[in-house]
Amino acid sequence: EASQFNRATDALRQSGSSFKPFVYMAALLKGYSPEDKVVDGPVSVGNWSPKNYSNKYKGHTTLSDALAHSYNSIPVKLMIDIGRTAIIDTAHLAGIKGQLETWAPMVLGTSALSLMDLTTGYISFASGGLAAKTYTVLEIRRSNGDVLYERANDPSVAPKRVFPEETVAELNTMLNAVVRQGTGKRADLAFEPVGGKTGTNQGYRDAWFIGFTGNNVAGVWLGNDDFTP
């Protein structure tokens, strides 16, 4: 009643680490695997030198552990290797429509996206590699009952394969590790597998969790309209 502004579809906020799965998906498509060993340590791109939340480094780790614990240096090193274009293209293939920044920090989620847009991108992970269009209208009828539109019979909205199923399966094992042993443990339902990713931007102005089970995809954003922490 106080506001008709739709924060799910219209509010653009920095996605933080909840964007990282698209970086890892791009890396898997380029030949990386979840168990590949990487080094969490200092890295710089020009004058930008990102650090971890804890201000500490893990050292030798796997890609799976790096995503589970949301280490910041690893997505940056993956970006240096595979390029930013590959990451942007992967996110758009997944279904993200928003404009993605092209500077280096974009791999840590500096692009402003809506909750609906980001959650839509995760559908391609939950569905095994099929991108889907979000919708609200199921059917339109005339007052006499004649059907003008049925989404079920609309070929333009049919999900289409954008990622290989086996590659998505690799990423989903990593997203499950986020919930089982990483930053998303509070989202572990125990009675069925969950995959997902947390995200917090700088200054604690936006907090996210995007996750999925075998049947549902859900996105949660928490923040203030006036951009206070």
DACORKA-V633226 format. One record per residue. N is the residue number from 1. RES is the residue in one small letter. PSI is psi as a letter, one per 20 degrees, with the letter a starting at -180 (999 if undefined). NEAR is the number of other C-alpha atoms within 12 Angstrom. Layout:
((N RES PSI NEAR) (N RES PSI NEAR))
This chain:
((1 e h 5) (2 a h 5) (3 s p 7) (4 q j 10) (5 f p 12) (6 n o 15) (7 r h 21) (8 a h 23) (9 t h 23) (10 d h 18) (11 a p 27) (12 l o 27) (13 r q 38) (14 q p 39) (15 s i 47) (16 g b 37) (17 s i 45) (18 s i 49) (19 f i 49) (20 k h 51) (21 p h 53) (22 f h 49) (23 v g 46) (24 y h 51) (25 m g 51) (26 a h 38) (27 a g 40) (28 l h 33) (29 l h 29) (30 k j 20) (31 g i 17) (32 y r 24) (33 s q 26) (34 p h 32) (35 e j 20) (36 d p 21) (37 k p 18) (38 v r 27) (39 v o 24) (40 d o 31) (41 g a 25) (42 p q 22) (43 v q 25) (44 s q 20) (45 v o 17) (46 g c 11) (47 n j 9) (48 w p 15) (49 s n 18) (50 p q 30) (51 k r 25) (52 n r 26) (53 y h 23) (54 s i 12) (55 n j 15) (56 k r 15) (57 y q 24) (58 k h 25) (59 g c 19) (60 h p 19) (61 t r 24) (62 t r 26) (63 l h 41) (64 s g 39) (65 d h 36) (66 a h 42) (67 l g 47) (68 a h 38) (69 h j 37) (70 s l 47) (71 y p 41) (72 n h 43) (73 s h 41) (74 i g 44) (75 p h 44) (76 v g 40) (77 k h 32) (78 l g 38) (79 m g 34) (80 i h 24) (81 d g 20) (82 i i 26) (83 g q 24) (84 r h 29) (85 t g 24) (86 a h 26) (87 i g 40) (88 i g 36) (89 d h 27) (90 t g 36) (91 a g 43) (92 h h 29) (93 l h 32) (94 a i 41) (95 g i 33) (96 i p 33) (97 k h 27) (98 g q 29) (99 q p 21) (100 l p 33) (101 e q 23) (102 t i 20) (103 w r 22) (104 a g 32) (105 p i 36) (106 m h 36) (107 v i 46) (108 l j 45) (109 g k 40) (110 t i 28) (111 s q 32) (112 a o 28) (113 l q 35) (114 s q 31) (115 l g 37) (116 m g 34) (117 d g 40) (118 l g 52) (119 t h 42) (120 t h 38) (121 g h 44) (122 y i 48) (123 i h 43) (124 s h 41) (125 f g 50) (126 a h 37) (127 s j 31) (128 g k 30) (129 g j 31) (130 l p 26) (131 a p 33) (132 a q 30) (133 k p 28) (134 t q 25) (135 y r 17) (136 t h 9) (137 v p 15) (138 l h 16) (139 e q 17) (140 i p 16) (141 r q 14) (142 r r 10) (143 s h 8) (144 n j 8) (145 g i 10) (146 d p 11) (147 v p 14) (148 l h 16) (149 y p 16) (150 e p 18) (151 r h 20) (152 a h 15) (153 n j 13) (154 d o 16) (155 p h 12) (156 s i 12) (157 v j 18) (158 a p 16) (159 p q 24) (160 k q 21) (161 r p 20) (162 v h 27) (163 f q 35) (164 p p 24) (165 e h 22) (166 e h 18) (167 t g 27) (168 v h 36) (169 a h 25) (170 e g 34) (171 l h 43) (172 n h 40) (173 t h 33) (174 m g 38) (175 l h 48) (176 n h 40) (177 a h 32) (178 v g 40) (179 v h 36) (180 r h 27) (181 q j 26) (182 g b 26) (183 t i 31) (184 g k 32) (185 k h 25) (186 r i 19) (187 a j 32) (188 d o 25) (189 l i 18) (190 a g 14) (191 f i 9) (192 e q 16) (193 p q 25) (194 v q 35) (195 g q 49) (196 g a 53) (197 k p 50) (198 t r 39) (199 g p 43) (200 t p 33) (201 n r 30) (202 q p 24) (203 g j 14) (204 y k 21) (205 r i 22) (206 d p 35) (207 a p 29) (208 w q 36) (209 f p 36) (210 i p 43) (211 g r 42) (212 f q 34) (213 t a 28) (214 g i 20) (215 n h 15) (216 n q 21) (217 v p 28) (218 a q 29) (219 g p 32) (220 v p 29) (221 w p 36) (222 l p 27) (223 g a 26) (224 n q 15) (225 d h 18) (226 d j 10) (227 f j 18) (228 t q 12) (229 p 999 15))
